[in-house]
Amino acid sequence: MTTSFPIIDMSKAYTERKRLAKKVVHGLENEGFLFIDNVANLDYDKLLRACKWFFDKPIEFKRTVMRKLWNPENSNIYRGYFPVTEEEPCRKEGFKFARDIKDVDVTASEYNRFYEKSPWPKEDGEFPFKEFLQETYEILHNTALEILKLVAIGLDIEENIFEDMFSDKPCSTLRIMHYPPWEGKPPKNAIVEDGKVVVFPEHIDKNFMTLLTRFDYGGLEFKTIDGSWAEVDPRPGSLVMNIGDIFSRMMDGRLKARTHRVIDIGTDRYAVPFFFTPRYDADIGVNFMEPEHRVELYGPWVLDVIKNREK
């Protein structure tokens, strides 16, 4: 079964603002996913070129920006390149980076991995990798902020109520991803119902919002209300947007964070997710639907989530 989501045309974000805002909220209350069309200045073709420029390089090239877990000679722990891990159901390699903060910022301590400097590979003049991806990051950051304003309008709360969480030092990351097909027989933990094989097992995003560039690749599936799996229609030139646990919880569950996964399509698949995430010390204990408020900072919360996941 395949399905389509409500389409949000960002070119009408100011000419049809209230109507679009209601459509955003209705989609997130039900499907939990949206298609985001007509994002100004987002170059999908060039973004795919960026993916192929990097992932087509030999492993020796990638090792220069590989995370410390896989290359002890490097200092970067959180940002940079991670390789495919064999015998795991998650068959992907990726490069992730974020907006760097100033060296003098006191929040950039050795204990705060989310603000470490992003490592960048040496370029060969063939493609402006760093410059282009940093520009794309800012485009997606601004798009996510605009979508949050539409959510607020659709919920009849103050339009800029979420902005303070993201305007200064957000922990958002942009990843370019490559999902190579399985070679030979995949591990048993990658095989799901009906003989399908995952390259990324089912999960719910832990961040605030995700804007996903899929190009024209299939493979993305989400769990419907009745518990069955449905494939998301490929929609070239569009983003797929969904929310994570944090946002759903702050909306008292009114907006839905849906379980999803990626199925092996038998060929190389590329994707670029932008994980829109609050600043480290943002208060995520606010419940916008109820008067209750228990202060909880994003950074310590997500570090606890990661710690428990790694046990």
N, C-alpha and C positions, 0 to 999 in steps of 0.2 A: 504494500500500500504506500502510495506517495501522497504528499499533502503540500499545500501552499499556505503561506501566512499572510496576515494583513500587510498591505504595502503602504509604507510611509514615504511620501514624496517630499524630500527636504527642500525642494525648490518652492514649495508652498508653505513653508514654515512661518512666514510672516503674512502672506496674503490670505491664508485660510487657517489661521493659528488655532482658534478655538475648536474648529471641526477636527483638525489634525490631532490636537491634544486629546480629545475624547476618543479618537480612534486608537491612539497609542495606549491609553489606559485600558480600553476594552480588550485590546489584543493581549496585554500583559496580565490581565485578570483571567484570561481564558487559555489561549494557546501557549502563552509564555514566551513566544518568539515573534519577531517582526522581520520583514524585509525592509531595508532602508535604501531608498533609491535617490539618485541625483545628489550625491554628496559633492559639493563644489571642490574642484581641483584635485580630486582623488584619481590617480592614474593607475588603473588596474593592469594595463599592459606592461607598464614600467615596473610595477610591483612584482609581477610574475618574472620579469627579467632579473630583478634583484634576487629572487629566490634561486633561479637557475644559475646565476653568476656565482653565488656562494656555494651552493650544494654540489655543483659540478666540479669544484676544486678538489684536489687530492687531500687525504686525511692529514698530511704533513702541514698543509696550509691551515686547515681548521684547528690543528693543535695549538696554534699560536694564540687563539682566543678561547681555547677549551677551558671549561670550569675546572677548578682545582681538584675536584673529586676524581677527575679522569686524567688530569695532567698536573701532578704535584709541583711542577716548576712554575706554574702560574699562580697569581694571588687572587684572582677573581673567583668568588664562591658562588654568587647568586646569578650574576649576569654573564653572558657570553655563550659559547657553543656547548651543546650536549649531544653525544652520539647515540646511535641505536644501541640499546642494551639487549644482548642476545638472550633467548629463552624467557623473555618477558612478554606479556600480552600487549604491551604498549610499544608498537614498532614505529618509532619516529626519531628524527634528529631535528635539532632546531638551533636557532641563534636568537637570543633575546637581549634587549637593551631597554634603557629608560632615559628620561631627561635627567642629566647630571645636575647636581646642586653645587653651590659654591663651596670651595675648600674650607672656608672659615665658618661654615654653618656648624653649630655645636651639636645638631642632631645626627651628624655624620660620624657617629662613634664606631669603634670596632665591633660593637655588639649589634649594630643596625645594618644588616646585610642589604636592606632594601634601598639604601642610598649609596652603595658602592659605585665607583666609576665604571662606566660601560667600556669594555675593551673593544677595539675595532681592528679588523684585519688590514694588512697592507694592501693598497689598491694598485692595480696594474694600468690604470688609465682607460680601461675598457668600459667601465661603468662607475658612476659616482655613488657608490654604495652608501657610505656614511651620510653624505649630504641629503640624498634622496630619502633615506629611511627616517632621518630626523625630521624632515619636512612632513613626511607621511604621518609620523607620530603626532605632530601638532595639529594636522588636519583632523585626525581621528579624535584627539583630545577635545577639540572645539566642537566636533559633531556630537560627541557624547554629552558635553555640557548642554548643548542645545536640546538634545532629546530629554535630558533631565528637566529642563524648563517646561517642555511640553507635558511631561508627566505631572509636574506640579500644577500646571494650569488645568489639566484634566481632572485632578483630584481636588481642585478648588482650594489649594493652599498657596502660600506666597511663592511667586515664580522663581526667585533666586535662593530658595531656602537650602538647596543642596550645595550651592557654589562654594561656600567656605571650606567644605571638606576636600575640595579638589584644586582650588585656585593656587595654592602655595605648596610646593613640594609633594605632589601626588606620588604614590608608589606604583602608578600604572606602568605596565610593560607592554612592549610590542614584540611579537615573535614572528619570525618567518619559519615555516615548518615544512618538512619533507617526510612523507609517509611512503617508504619504498614497499613494494609488494613482498609478501612472504616468499622466501626461496626454499623449496623443498617442503617438508611437512611442518606446519606451525606447532608450537607447544600446545598441550591440551587446554591450558588456561586461556588460550586465545580463541578456542572454538566455542561458539554459542549455539543457540537453537537453530534448527533447520540446516545445520552444516555451515552456517555463516562463520566468517573469521573476522575478528576485530583487529584493528591496528591501534585503537585507543578504547579501552573498556568504558563501560557506562559510568557516569559520574554527574554530579551537580557542581557547577562552578562555585568556588568559594569567594570570588571577588564581588564587586558591586554590579558591574555590567560588562558584557563582552560584545565587541563588534568584530565579526568574523568575515574576512574576505576568502571566498571559496573558489573564485574564478568560475570555471564551468565544470568543476569536478563534483561527482556524486559522492556517496558514501556516508553522509551525515544522516543519522537517525535520531529520533527523539521518542520518549515514552509518552503515549497519549494518556488521557484521563482514565481509560478502561484498562490500562496496563499493557497494551499491545505496542509494538514498535512500528513507526512510520518513517519512511524516507523523506527527507526534505527535498523538494523540487530544486534542481539546479537553476540558478537565476543569474546568468552572467551580468556583470555591471551593477551588482547590488550587494549590500552587506546583509548578513544575518545577525540580528541583535537578540540577545537574551539576557536575563538578569541572574545574579548569583544569590547565594544564601544571605549575604549581608543585607542587600536591598530588600529581599522578600521579608526578612525578619523585621526590618525597620518599618515595613508597611503592614505588620501584623499578619503576614501571609496573604494579604489581599492580592498582591502581585505575585505571580507564580514563578518559582525557579524550577525548571524542568530537567529531568534526567535525560542525558543524551550520550551518544557514542559514535565512533567512526568505524565503518566496515571496510575491509580490504576490497578494493575495486579491481585488483589484478594488474594494476599498472602504477607508475609513480603518481603520487598525488601531492599537490602543494596547497598550502593554506596559510593565511596570515591573521592570527587573532590579536586583537588589541584588548588587553585586560585593564579596564578602567577601575582604578582602585584609589581609595582615599589616602590622604597623607598619614604618616605613621601615627601621629597623636590625635587623629580625628576621633570624635566621640560617636561610636556606632551603637550606643545603648539607647538612642532615642527611638521611641515608637510614635510615628507620625499619625497613627490612627487612634491612639489611646493616650490618656494623660500620664501614664506611668513612664518613668525615666530612671534607668539605672546606668550610671556612667560606665562605659566600657571603651577602652581605647583600641583602635584597629590593630596597631602593631603587636602589642602583647597577645591579643586574641588570635591573630593569624599565626604567630610563632607557636602558640600552644596547639593550634590545629595541625601545623606541620609536624610538630614533635610527636603528637599522638598518631599521625598517619605513618610515621617512620618506625613506629614500634613493631 
